[in-house]
Amino acid sequence: MGLFTAPLLGLMRVFEEVADQAEKELYNEEKVKTELTELHASLEAGEISEEEFTSREEALVQRLVEIDERKEQKKRHVQRKKRGPGRRA
């Protein structure tokens, strides 16, 4: 590693860490489930309308679907890495 590439590699690592944290936040299934539970409580308490509930619920359910899809993508990626390059299932 040369004198000039070390700072660049360090900066790349910082960007990777930021991206990892953002992905963890975006795909946090427990957080979305908690939001869904809180949404139901708000509806039952009369704090929000049926229309608002339905709209927000649809968005949260869609996020859960995306989280499941992302988990499947990651699982397939890990399986491909374990098989090694050039090998197919």
N, C-alpha and C positions, 0 to 999 in steps of 0.2 A: 504494500500500500504506500503510495507516494505521498509526499508532503502536501500536494495539491488535491489529491483525491480524498484524503481523510475528512476534511470539512464537508465535502459533498456527500460522502457516505453517511456521515452523522446527520446531516439534514434530511437525507432520504429516510433514515431510520425514524426521525421525528415525524415525518409525514406518514409513514406506515403506522406509527402508534396512534396518531390522530385519526386516521382512517379506521383503524381497529376499534377505537373507542366510539366513534360515530356509528359504526356498524352494530356494535353491541347495544347502543342506545336505541337505534332504529328497529332492531330485531329482538327487543326485550319482550318476550312472550308474557312473562309475569306482570310487567307494567301494563301491558294492553289489557290483560284479564282484570287487573285491579281497576283500570279506567272503566271497563265494561260493568263491573260490579257497582262502582260509584255512580255510573250513569243510571243503572236500574234503581238505585236508592233515590236519586234525584227525581226520577219519574214518580216513584211511589210517594215521595214527600210532596209532590205537586210543584216542585221547583222548576220543572221544564215541561213543555207541551209534548203531546204524542208525536207531533211532526218533528220537533227538534230531537226527541229521543230516537225516532226512526232514522233520521239523517245521520246522527252521530253513531248510532249502533251499526249502521251499514258500513261506515268508514272504519270502525274498530274491527268488525268482522273481516273486512277486506284486508286489514293489516295482519290479522291472524292467519289468513290464507297465505299472504305473502311470506310470513315468517315460516310457515310449514314448507312452502316451496323452496325457500332459501336453505332450510335445514336439509331438504332432499338434495339440493345442488351440492351443498358442502359434503354430504355423505358420499355422493357419487365421485366427487373430486378426490376425496381421501382414498376411496377404493381404487381409483385409477392410479394414484400415486403409489399405492402399495403394490400394484401389479407391475409397475415400472413402465418405461417408455417402449412404445412399439407393440405392446401386448394389449389385446382386446378380449373382452369377455364374451 
